[in-house]
Structures are given as C-alpha cells and as structure tokens.
Amino acid sequence: MNKKTKALLFNLLCFTALFLGARYCVSTYFWYQGIWISLTAFVITLLLSPKFQVVKTAQGEKLLMSWLFLKGVKEIK
C-alpha cells in the first residue's frame, strides 16, 4: 500500500473515531440540538485528532504523525 494512502486512511480512521465519540458526548452532556451537535463535535475533533503526513527525505518517503498530546513529530513504520 502506498504511504500516501496509509496517511489518508489513518487520518480518516482517527477522525471518524474521535468524531463519533465527541458527537456522543456533546449530544449527551450539552443542550445543543440539530446541526449544532455535529458542528461542535467537528470542531472538537479537528483540534484533537492526530495529523498524518508523508514527507520525502534523502532516505525516501516517511510517514510522520503529529499530535497535540505528543511532543514533536513521530515516525510511523
């Protein structure tokens, strides 16, 4: 599988999992109704989800991840 495809899938899976959790928490613990539940969950997830990206280096392409809760950038093997 191409590394760019892996990065896209990792971004999608992490965003989806966090979005569903955030949407459930917002709908349960806040008084929002309608589209505001999804919009609030989207903003929360956008801020909290890890970012995966492919970078070309001298050694070849590397899959890197940055996240709010981890210091620095981590390489994914």
PQR file with spaces between the fields and no chain letter, atoms N, CA, C, O and H, PARSE charges and radii, in Angstrom:
ATOM       1  N    MET     1       0.854   -1.173    0.000 -0.4000 1.5000
ATOM       2  CA   MET     1       0.000    0.000    0.000 -0.0000 2.0000
ATOM       3  C    MET     1       0.903    1.241    0.000  0.5500 1.7000
ATOM       4  O    MET     1       1.920    1.281    0.692 -0.5500 1.4000
ATOM       5  N    ASN     2       0.521    2.226   -0.770 -0.4000 1.5000
ATOM       6  CA   ASN     2       1.267    3.463   -0.875 -0.0000 2.0000
ATOM       7  C    ASN     2       1.238    4.214    0.465  0.5500 1.7000
ATOM       8  O    ASN     2       0.244    4.149    1.189 -0.5500 1.4000
ATOM       9  H    ASN     2      -0.305    2.193   -1.332  0.4000 1.0000
ATOM      10  N    LYS     3       2.317    4.922    0.794 -0.4000 1.5000
ATOM      11  CA   LYS     3       2.371    5.642    2.071 -0.0000 2.0000
ATOM      12  C    LYS     3       1.379    6.797    2.120  0.5500 1.7000
ATOM      13  O    LYS     3       0.861    7.121    3.188 -0.5500 1.4000
ATOM      14  H    LYS     3       3.124    4.975    0.206  0.4000 1.0000
ATOM      15  N    LYS     4       1.111    7.415    0.987 -0.4000 1.5000
ATOM      16  CA   LYS     4       0.114    8.486    0.962 -0.0000 2.0000
ATOM      17  C    LYS     4      -1.282    7.938    1.235  0.5500 1.7000
ATOM      18  O    LYS     4      -2.102    8.594    1.878 -0.5500 1.4000
ATOM      19  H    LYS     4       1.532    7.151    0.119  0.4000 1.0000
ATOM      20  N    THR     5      -1.542    6.740    0.745 -0.4000 1.5000
ATOM      21  CA   THR     5      -2.821    6.093    1.012 -0.0000 2.0000
ATOM      22  C    THR     5      -2.943    5.738    2.485  0.5500 1.7000
ATOM      23  O    THR     5      -4.006    5.908    3.081 -0.5500 1.4000
ATOM      24  H    THR     5      -0.876    6.207    0.223  0.4000 1.0000
ATOM      25  N    LYS     6      -1.851    5.243    3.078 -0.4000 1.5000
ATOM      26  CA   LYS     6      -1.858    4.934    4.511 -0.0000 2.0000
ATOM      27  C    LYS     6      -2.131    6.185    5.335  0.5500 1.7000
ATOM      28  O    LYS     6      -2.908    6.144    6.288 -0.5500 1.4000
ATOM      29  H    LYS     6      -0.987    5.105    2.594  0.4000 1.0000
ATOM      30  N    ALA     7      -1.494    7.296    4.974 -0.4000 1.5000
ATOM      31  CA   ALA     7      -1.703    8.547    5.703 -0.0000 2.0000
ATOM      32  C    ALA     7      -3.162    8.982    5.614  0.5500 1.7000
ATOM      33  O    ALA     7      -3.748    9.407    6.610 -0.5500 1.4000
ATOM      34  H    ALA     7      -0.862    7.329    4.200  0.4000 1.0000
ATOM      35  N    LEU     8      -3.740    8.877    4.435 -0.4000 1.5000
ATOM      36  CA   LEU     8      -5.142    9.245    4.257 -0.0000 2.0000
ATOM      37  C    LEU     8      -6.059    8.354    5.091  0.5500 1.7000
ATOM      38  O    LEU     8      -6.985    8.846    5.736 -0.5500 1.4000
ATOM      39  H    LEU     8      -3.264    8.531    3.627  0.4000 1.0000
ATOM      40  N    LEU     9      -5.806    7.053    5.081 -0.4000 1.5000
ATOM      41  CA   LEU     9      -6.632    6.126    5.861 -0.0000 2.0000
ATOM      42  C    LEU     9      -6.477    6.351    7.358  0.5500 1.7000
ATOM      43  O    LEU     9      -7.464    6.314    8.093 -0.5500 1.4000
ATOM      44  H    LEU     9      -5.054    6.653    4.558  0.4000 1.0000
ATOM      45  N    PHE    10      -5.246    6.586    7.820 -0.4000 1.5000
ATOM      46  CA   PHE    10      -5.031    6.861    9.245 -0.0000 2.0000
ATOM      47  C    PHE    10      -5.757    8.141    9.657  0.5500 1.7000
ATOM      48  O    PHE    10      -6.398    8.180   10.708 -0.5500 1.4000
ATOM      49  H    PHE    10      -4.444    6.616    7.223  0.4000 1.0000
ATOM      50  N    ASN    11      -5.660    9.185    8.835 -0.4000 1.5000
ATOM      51  CA   ASN    11      -6.376   10.430    9.132 -0.0000 2.0000
ATOM      52  C    ASN    11      -7.879   10.199    9.203  0.5500 1.7000
ATOM      53  O    ASN    11      -8.549   10.695   10.108 -0.5500 1.4000
ATOM      54  H    ASN    11      -5.139    9.154    7.982  0.4000 1.0000
ATOM      55  N    LEU    12      -8.402    9.445    8.247 -0.4000 1.5000
ATOM      56  CA   LEU    12      -9.839    9.169    8.196 -0.0000 2.0000
ATOM      57  C    LEU    12     -10.302    8.348    9.400  0.5500 1.7000
ATOM      58  O    LEU    12     -11.313    8.669   10.024 -0.5500 1.4000
ATOM      59  H    LEU    12      -7.858    9.041    7.512  0.4000 1.0000
ATOM      60  N    LEU    13      -9.559    7.292    9.721 -0.4000 1.5000
ATOM      61  CA   LEU    13      -9.957    6.432   10.834 -0.0000 2.0000
ATOM      62  C    LEU    13      -9.891    7.158   12.180  0.5500 1.7000
ATOM      63  O    LEU    13     -10.801    7.035   12.999 -0.5500 1.4000
ATOM      64  H    LEU    13      -8.738    7.032    9.214  0.4000 1.0000
ATOM      65  N    CYS    14      -8.825    7.905   12.402 -0.4000 1.5000
ATOM      66  CA   CYS    14      -8.705    8.638   13.664 -0.0000 2.0000
ATOM      67  C    CYS    14      -9.771    9.719   13.782  0.5500 1.7000
ATOM      68  O    CYS    14     -10.376    9.891   14.841 -0.5500 1.4000
ATOM      69  H    CYS    14      -8.085    8.005   11.736  0.4000 1.0000
ATOM      70  N    PHE    15      -9.999   10.447   12.694 -0.4000 1.5000
ATOM      71  CA   PHE    15     -11.013   11.498   12.723 -0.0000 2.0000
ATOM      72  C    PHE    15     -12.398   10.909   12.970  0.5500 1.7000
ATOM      73  O    PHE    15     -13.182   11.453   13.748 -0.5500 1.4000
ATOM      74  H    PHE    15      -9.508   10.308   11.834  0.4000 1.0000
ATOM      75  N    THR    16     -12.697    9.789   12.300 -0.4000 1.5000
ATOM      76  CA   THR    16     -14.016    9.166   12.457 -0.0000 2.0000
ATOM      77  C    THR    16     -14.248    8.686   13.880  0.5500 1.7000
ATOM      78  O    THR    16     -15.312    8.921   14.453 -0.5500 1.4000
ATOM      79  H    THR    16     -12.060    9.346   11.668  0.4000 1.0000
ATOM      80  N    ALA    17     -13.261    8.019   14.447 -0.4000 1.5000
ATOM      81  CA   ALA    17     -13.405    7.505   15.815 -0.0000 2.0000
ATOM      82  C    ALA    17     -13.586    8.641   16.812  0.5500 1.7000
ATOM      83  O    ALA    17     -14.460    8.579   17.677 -0.5500 1.4000
ATOM      84  H    ALA    17     -12.397    7.828   13.981  0.4000 1.0000
ATOM      85  N    LEU    18     -12.764    9.678   16.693 -0.4000 1.5000
ATOM      86  CA   LEU    18     -12.892   10.801   17.615 -0.0000 2.0000
ATOM      87  C    LEU    18     -14.175   11.589   17.381  0.5500 1.7000
ATOM      88  O    LEU    18     -14.772   12.092   18.333 -0.5500 1.4000
ATOM      89  H    LEU    18     -12.055    9.729   15.991  0.4000 1.0000
ATOM      90  N    PHE    19     -14.606   11.703   16.128 -0.4000 1.5000
ATOM      91  CA   PHE    19     -15.842   12.428   15.839 -0.0000 2.0000
ATOM      92  C    PHE    19     -17.054   11.735   16.445  0.5500 1.7000
ATOM      93  O    PHE    19     -17.920   12.381   17.036 -0.5500 1.4000
ATOM      94  H    PHE    19     -14.122   11.294   15.355  0.4000 1.0000
ATOM      95  N    LEU    20     -17.107   10.419   16.294 -0.4000 1.5000
ATOM      96  CA   LEU    20     -18.256    9.691   16.859 -0.0000 2.0000
ATOM      97  C    LEU    20     -18.289    9.798   18.380  0.5500 1.7000
ATOM      98  O    LEU    20     -19.356    9.961   18.972 -0.5500 1.4000
ATOM      99  H    LEU    20     -16.404    9.894   15.814  0.4000 1.0000
ATOM     100  N    GLY    21     -17.120    9.707   19.011 -0.4000 1.5000
ATOM     101  CA   GLY    21     -17.059    9.871   20.464 -0.0000 2.0000
ATOM     102  C    GLY    21     -17.431   11.275   20.897  0.5500 1.7000
ATOM     103  O    GLY    21     -18.172   11.453   21.864 -0.5500 1.4000
ATOM     104  H    GLY    21     -16.253    9.575   18.530  0.4000 1.0000
ATOM     105  N    ALA    22     -16.923   12.271   20.191 -0.4000 1.5000
ATOM     106  CA   ALA    22     -17.232   13.660   20.533 -0.0000 2.0000
ATOM     107  C    ALA    22     -18.702   13.966   20.294  0.5500 1.7000
ATOM     108  O    ALA    22     -19.322   14.689   21.074 -0.5500 1.4000
ATOM     109  H    ALA    22     -16.320   12.127   19.406  0.4000 1.0000
ATOM     110  N    ARG    23     -19.264   13.418   19.218 -0.4000 1.5000
ATOM     111  CA   ARG    23     -20.676   13.661   18.923 -0.0000 2.0000
ATOM     112  C    ARG    23     -21.568   13.056   20.011  0.5500 1.7000
ATOM     113  O    ARG    23     -22.555   13.663   20.428 -0.5500 1.4000
ATOM     114  H    ARG    23     -18.761   12.831   18.585  0.4000 1.0000
ATOM     115  N    TYR    24     -21.208   11.863   20.458 -0.4000 1.5000
ATOM     116  CA   TYR    24     -21.973   11.241   21.538 -0.0000 2.0000
ATOM     117  C    TYR    24     -21.880   12.071   22.820  0.5500 1.7000
ATOM     118  O    TYR    24     -22.893   12.307   23.479 -0.5500 1.4000
ATOM     119  H    TYR    24     -20.406   11.370   20.119  0.4000 1.0000
ATOM     120  N    CYS    25     -20.684   12.509   23.171 -0.4000 1.5000
ATOM     121  CA   CYS    25     -20.510   13.302   24.395 -0.0000 2.0000
ATOM     122  C    CYS    25     -21.230   14.642   24.308  0.5500 1.7000
ATOM     123  O    CYS    25     -21.852   15.072   25.279 -0.5500 1.4000
ATOM     124  H    CYS    25     -19.861   12.317   22.636  0.4000 1.0000
ATOM     125  N    VAL    26     -21.153   15.301   23.167 -0.4000 1.5000
ATOM     126  CA   VAL    26     -21.836   16.593   23.015 -0.0000 2.0000
ATOM     127  C    VAL    26     -23.338   16.411   23.092  0.5500 1.7000
ATOM     128  O    VAL    26     -24.021   17.211   23.732 -0.5500 1.4000
ATOM     129  H    VAL    26     -20.648   14.952   22.379  0.4000 1.0000
ATOM     130  N    SER    27     -23.870   15.376   22.454 -0.4000 1.5000
ATOM     131  CA   SER    27     -25.326   15.182   22.482 -0.0000 2.0000
ATOM     132  C    SER    27     -25.816   14.746   23.859  0.5500 1.7000
ATOM     133  O    SER    27     -26.967   14.997   24.217 -0.5500 1.4000
ATOM     134  H    SER    27     -23.316   14.726   21.934  0.4000 1.0000
ATOM     135  N    THR    28     -24.949   14.097   24.631 -0.4000 1.5000
ATOM     136  CA   THR    28     -25.358   13.629   25.953 -0.0000 2.0000
ATOM     137  C    THR    28     -25.246   14.713   27.019  0.5500 1.7000
ATOM     138  O    THR    28     -26.140   14.862   27.852 -0.5500 1.4000
ATOM     139  H    THR    28     -24.014   13.894   24.341  0.4000 1.0000
ATOM     140  N    TYR    29     -24.146   15.473   26.995 -0.4000 1.5000
ATOM     141  CA   TYR    29     -23.852   16.372   28.104 -0.0000 2.0000
ATOM     142  C    TYR    29     -24.138   17.847   27.842  0.5500 1.7000
ATOM     143  O    TYR    29     -24.028   18.657   28.762 -0.5500 1.4000
ATOM     144  H    TYR    29     -23.420   15.352   26.319  0.4000 1.0000
ATOM     145  N    PHE    30     -24.500   18.220   26.618 -0.4000 1.5000
ATOM     146  CA   PHE    30     -24.807   19.611   26.312 -0.0000 2.0000
ATOM     147  C    PHE    30     -26.240   19.724   25.831  0.5500 1.7000
ATOM     148  O    PHE    30     -26.869   18.725   25.482 -0.5500 1.4000
ATOM     149  H    PHE    30     -24.589   17.561   25.870  0.4000 1.0000
ATOM     150  N    TRP    31     -26.746   20.929   25.814 -0.4000 1.5000
ATOM     151  CA   TRP    31     -28.139   21.168   25.440 -0.0000 2.0000
ATOM     152  C    TRP    31     -28.313   21.477   23.954  0.5500 1.7000
ATOM     153  O    TRP    31     -29.404   21.854   23.526 -0.5500 1.4000
ATOM     154  H    TRP    31     -26.235   21.741   26.097  0.4000 1.0000
ATOM     155  N    TYR    32     -27.263   21.322   23.174 -0.4000 1.5000
ATOM     156  CA   TYR    32     -27.338   21.629   21.751 -0.0000 2.0000
ATOM     157  C    TYR    32     -28.312   20.692   21.045  0.5500 1.7000
ATOM     158  O    TYR    32     -28.502   19.545   21.449 -0.5500 1.4000
ATOM     159  H    TYR    32     -26.377   21.015   23.522  0.4000 1.0000
ATOM     160  N    GLN    33     -28.925   21.211   19.978 -0.4000 1.5000
ATOM     161  CA   GLN    33     -29.858   20.418   19.197 -0.0000 2.0000
ATOM     162  C    GLN    33     -29.581   20.617   17.721  0.5500 1.7000
ATOM     163  O    GLN    33     -29.038   21.644   17.313 -0.5500 1.4000
ATOM     164  H    GLN    33     -28.770   22.143   19.650  0.4000 1.0000
ATOM     165  N    GLY    34     -29.951   19.647   16.936 -0.4000 1.5000
ATOM     166  CA   GLY    34     -29.848   19.753   15.487 -0.0000 2.0000
ATOM     167  C    GLY    34     -28.415   19.722   14.992  0.5500 1.7000
ATOM     168  O    GLY    34     -27.600   18.916   15.441 -0.5500 1.4000
ATOM     169  H    GLY    34     -30.392   18.813   17.267  0.4000 1.0000
ATOM     170  N    ILE    35     -28.123   20.617   14.056 -0.4000 1.5000
ATOM     171  CA   ILE    35     -26.810   20.631   13.405 -0.0000 2.0000
ATOM     172  C    ILE    35     -25.698   21.084   14.344  0.5500 1.7000
ATOM     173  O    ILE    35     -24.526   20.809   14.087 -0.5500 1.4000
ATOM     174  H    ILE    35     -28.785   21.272   13.691  0.4000 1.0000
ATOM     175  N    TRP    36     -26.045   21.773   15.423 -0.4000 1.5000
ATOM     176  CA   TRP    36     -25.031   22.292   16.343 -0.0000 2.0000
ATOM     177  C    TRP    36     -24.269   21.167   17.042  0.5500 1.7000
ATOM     178  O    TRP    36     -23.110   21.343   17.415 -0.5500 1.4000
ATOM     179  H    TRP    36     -26.997   21.996   15.632  0.4000 1.0000
ATOM     180  N    ILE    37     -24.903   20.029   17.219 -0.4000 1.5000
ATOM     181  CA   ILE    37     -24.214   18.882   17.813 -0.0000 2.0000
ATOM     182  C    ILE    37     -23.077   18.446   16.904  0.5500 1.7000
ATOM     183  O    ILE    37     -21.951   18.262   17.364 -0.5500 1.4000
ATOM     184  H    ILE    37     -25.845   19.886   16.916  0.4000 1.0000
ATOM     185  N    SER    38     -23.361   18.280   15.625 -0.4000 1.5000
ATOM     186  CA   SER    38     -22.335   17.847   14.674 -0.0000 2.0000
ATOM     187  C    SER    38     -21.258   18.908   14.477  0.5500 1.7000
ATOM     188  O    SER    38     -20.078   18.572   14.381 -0.5500 1.4000
ATOM     189  H    SER    38     -24.276   18.430   15.251  0.4000 1.0000
ATOM     190  N    LEU    39     -21.634   20.163   14.414 -0.4000 1.5000
ATOM     191  CA   LEU    39     -20.645   21.227   14.238 -0.0000 2.0000
ATOM     192  C    LEU    39     -19.711   21.331   15.432  0.5500 1.7000
ATOM     193  O    LEU    39     -18.507   21.517   15.257 -0.5500 1.4000
ATOM     194  H    LEU    39     -22.593   20.436   14.491  0.4000 1.0000
ATOM     195  N    THR    40     -20.238   21.216   16.627 -0.4000 1.5000
ATOM     196  CA   THR    40     -19.407   21.257   17.827 -0.0000 2.0000
ATOM     197  C    THR    40     -18.479   20.051   17.879  0.5500 1.7000
ATOM     198  O    THR    40     -17.302   20.190   18.210 -0.5500 1.4000
ATOM     199  H    THR    40     -21.216   21.064   16.769  0.4000 1.0000
ATOM     200  N    ALA    41     -18.992   18.880   17.559 -0.4000 1.5000
ATOM     201  CA   ALA    41     -18.155   17.673   17.538 -0.0000 2.0000
ATOM     202  C    ALA    41     -17.079   17.780   16.464  0.5500 1.7000
ATOM     203  O    ALA    41     -15.959   17.312   16.668 -0.5500 1.4000
ATOM     204  H    ALA    41     -19.948   18.767   17.291  0.4000 1.0000
ATOM     205  N    PHE    42     -17.399   18.388   15.327 -0.4000 1.5000
ATOM     206  CA   PHE    42     -16.423   18.574   14.255 -0.0000 2.0000
ATOM     207  C    PHE    42     -15.267   19.457   14.715  0.5500 1.7000
ATOM     208  O    PHE    42     -14.105   19.129   14.474 -0.5500 1.4000
ATOM     209  H    PHE    42     -18.309   18.768   15.161  0.4000 1.0000
ATOM     210  N    VAL    43     -15.571   20.561   15.366 -0.4000 1.5000
ATOM     211  CA   VAL    43     -14.524   21.475   15.823 -0.0000 2.0000
ATOM     212  C    VAL    43     -13.657   20.808   16.892  0.5500 1.7000
ATOM     213  O    VAL    43     -12.433   20.937   16.865 -0.5500 1.4000
ATOM     214  H    VAL    43     -16.515   20.827   15.561  0.4000 1.0000
ATOM     215  N    ILE    44     -14.275   20.105   17.819 -0.4000 1.5000
ATOM     216  CA   ILE    44     -13.524   19.397   18.855 -0.0000 2.0000
ATOM     217  C    ILE    44     -12.611   18.359   18.216  0.5500 1.7000
ATOM     218  O    ILE    44     -11.436   18.261   18.572 -0.5500 1.4000
ATOM     219  H    ILE    44     -15.269   20.000   17.841  0.4000 1.0000
ATOM     220  N    THR    45     -13.134   17.598   17.292 -0.4000 1.5000
ATOM     221  CA   THR    45     -12.351   16.555   16.638 -0.0000 2.0000
ATOM     222  C    THR    45     -11.240   17.143   15.787  0.5500 1.7000
ATOM     223  O    THR    45     -10.140   16.592   15.746 -0.5500 1.4000
ATOM     224  H    THR    45     -14.088   17.678   17.003  0.4000 1.0000
ATOM     225  N    LEU    46     -11.501   18.233   15.117 -0.4000 1.5000
ATOM     226  CA   LEU    46     -10.493   18.890   14.290 -0.0000 2.0000
ATOM     227  C    LEU    46      -9.296   19.316   15.132  0.5500 1.7000
ATOM     228  O    LEU    46      -8.155   19.236   14.679 -0.5500 1.4000
ATOM     229  H    LEU    46     -12.394   18.681   15.150  0.4000 1.0000
ATOM     230  N    LEU    47      -9.554   19.764   16.350 -0.4000 1.5000
ATOM     231  CA   LEU    47      -8.473   20.192   17.231 -0.0000 2.0000
ATOM     232  C    LEU    47      -7.735   19.019   17.876  0.5500 1.7000
ATOM     233  O    LEU    47      -6.530   19.109   18.113 -0.5500 1.4000
ATOM     234  H    LEU    47     -10.482   19.829   16.718  0.4000 1.0000
ATOM     235  N    LEU    48      -8.432   17.926   18.162 -0.4000 1.5000
ATOM     236  CA   LEU    48      -7.842   16.833   18.929 -0.0000 2.0000
ATOM     237  C    LEU    48      -7.284   15.682   18.107  0.5500 1.7000
ATOM     238  O    LEU    48      -6.521   14.876   18.640 -0.5500 1.4000
ATOM     239  H    LEU    48      -9.411   17.853   17.970  0.4000 1.0000
ATOM     240  N    SER    49      -7.632   15.575   16.844 -0.4000 1.5000
ATOM     241  CA   SER    49      -7.209   14.406   16.072 -0.0000 2.0000
ATOM     242  C    SER    49      -5.751   14.527   15.629  0.5500 1.7000
ATOM     243  O    SER    49      -5.277   15.625   15.340 -0.5500 1.4000
ATOM     244  H    SER    49      -8.252   16.229   16.412  0.4000 1.0000
ATOM     245  N    PRO    50      -5.043   13.398   15.576 -0.5600 1.5000
ATOM     246  CA   PRO    50      -3.654   13.415   15.106  0.2800 2.0000
ATOM     247  C    PRO    50      -3.598   13.653   13.600  0.5500 1.7000
ATOM     248  O    PRO    50      -4.529   13.322   12.867 -0.5500 1.4000
ATOM     249  N    LYS    51      -2.498   14.228   13.162 -0.4000 1.5000
ATOM     250  CA   LYS    51      -2.301   14.525   11.744 -0.0000 2.0000
ATOM     251  C    LYS    51      -1.211   13.612   11.193  0.5500 1.7000
ATOM     252  O    LYS    51      -0.113   13.561   11.748 -0.5500 1.4000
ATOM     253  H    LYS    51      -1.741   14.497   13.757  0.4000 1.0000
ATOM     254  N    PHE    52      -1.494   12.896   10.118 -0.4000 1.5000
ATOM     255  CA   PHE    52      -0.537   12.016    9.453 -0.0000 2.0000
ATOM     256  C    PHE    52      -0.160   12.644    8.121  0.5500 1.7000
ATOM     257  O    PHE    52      -1.010   13.174    7.406 -0.5500 1.4000
ATOM     258  H    PHE    52      -2.385   12.938    9.667  0.4000 1.0000
ATOM     259  N    GLN    53       1.140   12.576    7.796 -0.4000 1.5000
ATOM     260  CA   GLN    53       1.608   13.189    6.563 -0.0000 2.0000
ATOM     261  C    GLN    53       2.821   12.430    6.045  0.5500 1.7000
ATOM     262  O    GLN    53       3.619   11.914    6.828 -0.5500 1.4000
ATOM     263  H    GLN    53       1.830   12.146    8.377  0.4000 1.0000
ATOM     264  N    VAL    54       2.958   12.362    4.721 -0.4000 1.5000
ATOM     265  CA   VAL    54       4.108   11.733    4.079 -0.0000 2.0000
ATOM     266  C    VAL    54       5.083   12.832    3.683  0.5500 1.7000
ATOM     267  O    VAL    54       4.704   13.827    3.065 -0.5500 1.4000
ATOM     268  H    VAL    54       2.310   12.781    4.085  0.4000 1.0000
ATOM     269  N    VAL    55       6.364   12.632    4.054 -0.4000 1.5000
ATOM     270  CA   VAL    55       7.409   13.602    3.760 -0.0000 2.0000
ATOM     271  C    VAL    55       8.515   12.907    2.992  0.5500 1.7000
ATOM     272  O    VAL    55       8.945   11.815    3.364 -0.5500 1.4000
ATOM     273  H    VAL    55       6.673   11.824    4.556  0.4000 1.0000
ATOM     274  N    LYS    56       8.975   13.536    1.923 -0.4000 1.5000
ATOM     275  CA   LYS    56      10.094   12.992    1.159 -0.0000 2.0000
ATOM     276  C    LYS    56      11.396   13.457    1.792  0.5500 1.7000
ATOM     277  O    LYS    56      11.604   14.653    1.997 -0.5500 1.4000
ATOM     278  H    LYS    56       8.626   14.423    1.621  0.4000 1.0000
ATOM     279  N    THR    57      12.275   12.502    2.102 -0.4000 1.5000
ATOM     280  CA   THR    57      13.581   12.810    2.671 -0.0000 2.0000
ATOM     281  C    THR    57      14.654   12.185    1.784  0.5500 1.7000
ATOM     282  O    THR    57      14.352   11.582    0.753 -0.5500 1.4000
ATOM     283  H    THR    57      12.106   11.531    1.936  0.4000 1.0000
ATOM     284  N    ALA    58      15.908   12.336    2.198 -0.4000 1.5000
ATOM     285  CA   ALA    58      17.013   11.744    1.444 -0.0000 2.0000
ATOM     286  C    ALA    58      16.961   10.218    1.488  0.5500 1.7000
ATOM     287  O    ALA    58      17.418    9.559    0.554 -0.5500 1.4000
ATOM     288  H    ALA    58      16.154   12.826    3.035  0.4000 1.0000
ATOM     289  N    GLN    59      16.413    9.656    2.553 -0.4000 1.5000
ATOM     290  CA   GLN    59      16.291    8.202    2.696 -0.0000 2.0000
ATOM     291  C    GLN    59      15.046    7.647    2.010  0.5500 1.7000
ATOM     292  O    GLN    59      14.882    6.429    1.943 -0.5500 1.4000
ATOM     293  H    GLN    59      16.041   10.191    3.312  0.4000 1.0000
ATOM     294  N    GLY    60      14.188    8.485    1.513 -0.4000 1.5000
ATOM     295  CA   GLY    60      12.937    8.056    0.880 -0.0000 2.0000
ATOM     296  C    GLY    60      11.745    8.704    1.566  0.5500 1.7000
ATOM     297  O    GLY    60      11.902    9.639    2.352 -0.5500 1.4000
ATOM     298  H    GLY    60      14.321    9.474    1.567  0.4000 1.0000
ATOM     299  N    GLU    61      10.566    8.208    1.268 -0.4000 1.5000
ATOM     300  CA   GLU    61       9.351    8.739    1.883 -0.0000 2.0000
ATOM     301  C    GLU    61       9.189    8.198    3.299  0.5500 1.7000
ATOM     302  O    GLU    61       9.455    7.027    3.567 -0.5500 1.4000
ATOM     303  H    GLU    61      10.438    7.449    0.630  0.4000 1.0000
ATOM     304  N    LYS    62       8.744    9.083    4.205 -0.4000 1.5000
ATOM     305  CA   LYS    62       8.488    8.685    5.588 -0.0000 2.0000
ATOM     306  C    LYS    62       7.086    9.129    5.967  0.5500 1.7000
ATOM     307  O    LYS    62       6.625   10.198    5.567 -0.5500 1.4000
ATOM     308  H    LYS    62       8.528   10.035    3.987  0.4000 1.0000
ATOM     309  N    LEU    63       6.418    8.292    6.745 -0.4000 1.5000
ATOM     310  CA   LEU    63       5.090    8.604    7.260 -0.0000 2.0000
ATOM     311  C    LEU    63       5.260    9.174    8.663  0.5500 1.7000
ATOM     312  O    LEU    63       5.755    8.493    9.561 -0.5500 1.4000
ATOM     313  H    LEU    63       6.793    7.423    7.071  0.4000 1.0000
ATOM     314  N    LEU    64       4.848   10.420    8.846 -0.4000 1.5000
ATOM     315  CA   LEU    64       5.023   11.105   10.120 -0.0000 2.0000
ATOM     316  C    LEU    64       3.672   11.457   10.725  0.5500 1.7000
ATOM     317  O    LEU    64       2.681   11.649   10.020 -0.5500 1.4000
ATOM     318  H    LEU    64       4.445   10.973    8.117  0.4000 1.0000
ATOM     319  N    MET    65       3.660   11.537   12.069 -0.4000 1.5000
ATOM     320  CA   MET    65       2.445   11.875   12.790 -0.0000 2.0000
ATOM     321  C    MET    65       2.756   12.980   13.792  0.5500 1.7000
ATOM     322  O    MET    65       3.759   12.919   14.503 -0.5500 1.4000
ATOM     323  H    MET    65       4.465   11.381   12.643  0.4000 1.0000
ATOM     324  N    SER    66       1.903   13.978   13.842 -0.4000 1.5000
ATOM     325  CA   SER    66       1.992   14.974   14.904 -0.0000 2.0000
ATOM     326  C    SER    66       0.633   15.008   15.609  0.5500 1.7000
ATOM     327  O    SER    66      -0.424   14.863   14.995 -0.5500 1.4000
ATOM     328  H    SER    66       1.089   14.028   13.264  0.4000 1.0000
ATOM     329  N    TRP    67       0.716   15.206   16.919 -0.4000 1.5000
ATOM     330  CA   TRP    67      -0.495   15.189   17.720 -0.0000 2.0000
ATOM     331  C    TRP    67      -0.346   16.181   18.846  0.5500 1.7000
ATOM     332  O    TRP    67       0.764   16.424   19.319 -0.5500 1.4000
ATOM     333  H    TRP    67       1.575   15.324   17.417  0.4000 1.0000
ATOM     334  N    LEU    68      -1.433   16.750   19.275 -0.4000 1.5000
ATOM     335  CA   LEU    68      -1.442   17.740   20.332 -0.0000 2.0000
ATOM     336  C    LEU    68      -0.874   17.177   21.636  0.5500 1.7000
ATOM     337  O    LEU    68      -0.225   17.904   22.388 -0.5500 1.4000
ATOM     338  H    LEU    68      -2.335   16.553   18.891  0.4000 1.0000
ATOM     339  N    PHE    69      -1.108   15.908   21.908 -0.4000 1.5000
ATOM     340  CA   PHE    69      -0.721   15.305   23.172 -0.0000 2.0000
ATOM     341  C    PHE    69       0.676   14.689   23.165  0.5500 1.7000
ATOM     342  O    PHE    69       1.141   14.225   24.207 -0.5500 1.4000
ATOM     343  H    PHE    69      -1.635   15.318   21.297  0.4000 1.0000
ATOM     344  N    LEU    70       1.351   14.672   22.028 -0.4000 1.5000
ATOM     345  CA   LEU    70       2.712   14.163   21.939 -0.0000 2.0000
ATOM     346  C    LEU    70       3.647   15.300   21.561  0.5500 1.7000
ATOM     347  O    LEU    70       3.318   16.139   20.724 -0.5500 1.4000
ATOM     348  H    LEU    70       0.974   15.049   21.182  0.4000 1.0000
ATOM     349  N    LYS    71       4.810   15.316   22.185 -0.4000 1.5000
ATOM     350  CA   LYS    71       5.778   16.360   21.882 -0.0000 2.0000
ATOM     351  C    LYS    71       6.561   15.973   20.634  0.5500 1.7000
ATOM     352  O    LYS    71       7.106   14.872   20.555 -0.5500 1.4000
ATOM     353  H    LYS    71       5.078   14.634   22.866  0.4000 1.0000
ATOM     354  N    GLY    72       6.616   16.859   19.680 -0.4000 1.5000
ATOM     355  CA   GLY    72       7.379   16.616   18.470 -0.0000 2.0000
ATOM     356  C    GLY    72       6.613   15.798   17.446  0.5500 1.7000
ATOM     357  O    GLY    72       5.402   15.599   17.546 -0.5500 1.4000
ATOM     358  H    GLY    72       6.173   17.753   19.744  0.4000 1.0000
ATOM     359  N    VAL    73       7.366   15.330   16.456 -0.4000 1.5000
ATOM     360  CA   VAL    73       6.801   14.552   15.349 -0.0000 2.0000
ATOM     361  C    VAL    73       7.326   13.139   15.464  0.5500 1.7000
ATOM     362  O    VAL    73       8.519   12.936   15.692 -0.5500 1.4000
ATOM     363  H    VAL    73       8.350   15.492   16.374  0.4000 1.0000
ATOM     364  N    LYS    74       6.452   12.158   15.309 -0.4000 1.5000
ATOM     365  CA   LYS    74       6.834   10.739   15.423 -0.0000 2.0000
ATOM     366  C    LYS    74       6.756   10.082   14.060  0.5500 1.7000
ATOM     367  O    LYS    74       5.855   10.363   13.270 -0.5500 1.4000
ATOM     368  H    LYS    74       5.483   12.323   15.124  0.4000 1.0000
ATOM     369  N    GLU    75       7.715    9.199   13.792 -0.4000 1.5000
ATOM     370  CA   GLU    75       7.704    8.440   12.542 -0.0000 2.0000
ATOM     371  C    GLU    75       6.909    7.150   12.739  0.5500 1.7000
ATOM     372  O    GLU    75       7.078    6.446   13.735 -0.5500 1.4000
ATOM     373  H    GLU    75       8.447    8.970   14.433  0.4000 1.0000
ATOM     374  N    ILE    76       6.054    6.859   11.786 -0.4000 1.5000
ATOM     375  CA   ILE    76       5.252    5.638   11.789 -0.0000 2.0000
ATOM     376  C    ILE    76       5.897    4.656   10.820  0.5500 1.7000
ATOM     377  O    ILE    76       6.116    4.990    9.656 -0.5500 1.4000
ATOM     378  H    ILE    76       5.917    7.431   10.977  0.4000 1.0000
ATOM     379  N    LYS    77       6.202    3.459   11.283 -0.4000 1.5000
ATOM     380  CA   LYS    77       6.857    2.456   10.437 -0.0000 2.0000
ATOM     381  C    LYS    77       5.829    1.687    9.637  0.5500 1.7000
ATOM     382  O    LYS    77       6.186    0.798    8.864 -0.5500 1.4000
ATOM     383  H    LYS    77       6.024    3.187   12.229  0.4000 1.0000
